[in-house]
């Protein structure tokens, strides 16, 4: 049976309670993903500092990461995190990141962190990709630091959005409002996050008053794990 989603302005049960940003930061760093991403950013920053001052190429790399991040965030959210399980040639295709995301939608105040089974192997893969792209240690470190820091910023902001913290700045209020609409109103809209306005680009930020509450916002349309209702290639 489908769950009826509560109003995004009055979601229940209660979010994680935090007493200010310092308390939120302590809670965030108590989570494995927060510790791993924080340590990665610190180590990369220390190593990059030994490679000289940033130049125009480094600036271009950072700018490229900043521009690419919100686009890949939307694309990954839409096509990977929300991908239903499928059977292909008799095998079940259901990545853990998608399963974890369904668990997050089922209980939006929990399961906010990226799974360690995804993050740990992603670290060496991330390094290898930047080395292959740049073929230069300094440039690779710049790219790794930029992307790693952006990932940390995403993870921290996503965690904070699912707590009792009330942002003071309008940008972060918009971010929180849209993300909660995604969780409690309709899972097909408001797919952007750190740059919520990317939804305006992809036309996935409608007036909430024109959208009916989705009956599958908590399940993402996967009522169970039997896969019987999910045809291959759907």
C-alpha positions in Angstrom: 0.0 0.0 0.0 1.3 3.4 -0.9 2.1 5.9 1.9 0.5 9.3 1.8 3.1 12.0 2.1 2.7 14.8 4.6 2.8 18.4 3.7 6.4 19.6 3.1 5.9 22.5 5.6 4.8 20.1 8.3 6.7 16.9 7.7 6.7 14.1 10.4 8.3 12.5 12.2 10.7 15.2 13.5 14.1 15.8 11.9 17.3 15.3 13.7 17.5 18.0 16.4 20.6 20.2 16.4 21.4 23.1 18.7 23.2 25.4 16.2 25.8 24.8 13.5 28.5 23.7 15.9 26.3 20.9 17.2 25.3 20.0 13.7 28.9 19.8 12.6 29.7 17.5 15.5 26.8 15.2 14.5 27.9 15.4 10.9 31.4 14.4 11.7 30.2 11.5 13.8 29.0 9.9 10.6 31.4 7.8 8.5 30.8 9.7 5.3 31.4 13.1 7.0 34.6 11.9 8.5 35.9 10.3 5.2 35.1 13.3 3.1 36.4 15.8 5.7 39.7 13.8 6.0 40.0 13.5 2.2 39.6 17.3 1.7 42.1 18.0 4.5 44.7 15.7 3.1 44.3 16.9 -0.5 44.5 20.5 0.6 47.8 19.8 2.5 49.3 18.0 -0.5 48.1 20.6 -3.0 49.7 23.4 -0.9 53.1 21.8 -1.6 52.6 22.2 -5.4 52.8 26.0 -5.7 50.3 28.8 -6.0 47.2 28.3 -8.2 47.5 29.7 -11.7 45.0 30.3 -14.5 44.8 26.6 -15.4 44.1 25.7 -11.8 41.4 28.4 -11.7 39.9 27.0 -14.9 39.8 23.5 -13.5 38.0 24.7 -10.3 35.6 26.7 -12.4 34.9 23.6 -14.5 34.1 21.5 -11.5 31.9 24.2 -10.0 29.9 24.4 -13.3 29.7 20.7 -13.8 28.7 19.7 -10.2 25.1 20.9 -10.2 24.5 19.4 -13.6 25.9 16.0 -12.7 24.0 16.2 -9.4 20.7 16.6 -11.2 21.5 13.9 -13.7 22.7 11.4 -11.1 19.7 12.1 -8.9 17.3 11.6 -11.8 18.8 8.6 -13.6 20.9 6.7 -11.0 19.4 7.4 -7.5 15.8 7.1 -8.8 16.5 4.2 -11.1 14.1 1.3 -10.3 15.5 -2.2 -10.0 15.5 -4.1 -13.3 16.0 -7.7 -14.5 18.5 -7.9 -17.4 19.3 -11.3 -18.8 18.0 -12.9 -15.7 20.1 -10.8 -13.3 18.8 -8.1 -11.0 20.3 -4.7 -11.6 19.8 -2.6 -8.5 22.8 -0.5 -7.4 23.3 0.0 -3.7 23.2 3.8 -4.1 19.7 3.5 -5.5 18.6 1.1 -2.7 20.0 3.5 -0.1 18.2 6.4 -1.8 14.9 4.6 -1.6 15.6 4.0 2.1 16.2 7.7 2.4 12.9 8.5 0.8 11.1 6.0 3.0 12.5 7.7 6.1 13.7 11.1 4.9 15.1 12.2 8.3 17.6 9.3 8.2 20.0 7.6 5.8 21.2 11.0 4.6 24.8 10.1 4.1 26.4 8.6 1.0 27.1 4.9 1.6 30.6 4.0 2.5 30.5 1.0 0.1 30.3 3.7 -2.6 32.6 6.3 -1.2 35.6 4.1 -0.3 36.2 2.6 -3.7 35.3 6.0 -5.3 38.4 7.6 -3.7 41.1 5.7 -5.8 38.8 5.8 -8.9 38.5 9.6 -8.4 42.3 9.9 -8.3 42.8 7.7 -11.3 40.3 9.7 -13.4 42.0 13.1 -12.6 45.5 11.7 -13.3 44.2 10.3 -16.7 42.5 13.6 -17.6 45.4 15.9 -16.7 48.5 13.7 -16.9 50.0 16.2 -14.5 50.3 15.8 -10.7 49.6 19.4 -9.8 46.6 19.7 -12.1 45.2 16.3 -10.9 45.5 17.4 -7.2 43.7 20.7 -8.1 40.9 18.7 -9.7 40.7 16.2 -6.9 40.7 18.9 -4.2 38.0 20.9 -6.1 35.7 17.9 -6.6 36.4 16.4 -3.2 35.6 19.8 -1.5 32.4 20.1 -3.5 31.3 16.6 -2.5 32.0 17.5 1.1 29.9 20.7 0.7 27.1 18.6 -0.8 27.2 16.0 2.0 27.2 18.7 4.7 24.4 20.7 3.2 22.3 17.7 2.6 22.8 16.5 6.1 21.9 20.0 7.4 18.8 20.2 5.3 17.4 17.1 7.1 17.9 18.5 10.6 16.0 21.1 12.6 18.4 23.8 11.5 16.5 26.8 10.0 18.7 28.7 7.5 18.8 32.5 7.7 19.9 33.2 4.2 17.3 33.1 1.4 19.5 30.9 -0.8 19.6 28.2 1.8 16.0 28.6 2.6 15.2 28.0 -1.0 17.4 25.0 -1.1 15.8 23.5 2.0 12.3 24.3 0.8 12.8 22.7 -2.6 14.5 19.6 -1.2 11.7 19.0 1.2 9.2 19.4 -1.5 11.1 16.7 -3.4 10.8 14.4 -0.3 7.3 15.2 0.8 5.4 16.5 -2.3 6.6 14.9 -5.5 9.8 12.8 -6.2 9.8 13.7 -9.9 10.5 17.4 -9.3 13.1 19.6 -7.4 16.0 17.2 -8.2 18.7 19.8 -7.9 20.3 20.5 -4.6 23.4 22.5 -3.9 22.3 24.8 -6.8 18.6 24.4 -6.6 18.0 26.7 -9.5 19.3 24.0 -11.9 15.7 22.8 -11.7 14.6 26.0 -13.4 16.9 25.1 -16.3 15.5 21.6 -16.6 11.9 22.7 -15.8 11.6 20.6 -12.8 10.6 23.3 -10.3 6.9 23.9 -10.8 4.7 26.0 -8.6 4.0 23.5 -5.7 0.3 24.5 -5.6 -0.1 23.1 -9.1 1.3 19.7 -8.2 -0.7 17.0 -6.4 1.1 15.1 -3.6 2.6 12.0 -5.2 1.4 8.7 -3.7 4.9 7.2 -4.5 7.0 10.0 -3.0 8.1 7.7 -0.2 8.6 4.5 -2.3 9.8 5.9 -5.6 7.4 3.5 -7.2 9.1 0.4 -5.8 6.5 -1.1 -3.4 8.6 -4.2 -2.7 11.8 -5.9 -3.9 10.1 -8.6 -6.0 10.8 -6.8 -9.3 7.7 -8.5 -10.7 6.1 -5.2 -11.6 9.4 -3.8 -13.1 9.8 -4.9 -16.7 13.2 -5.0 -18.2 13.9 -1.7 -20.1 11.2 0.1 -18.2 
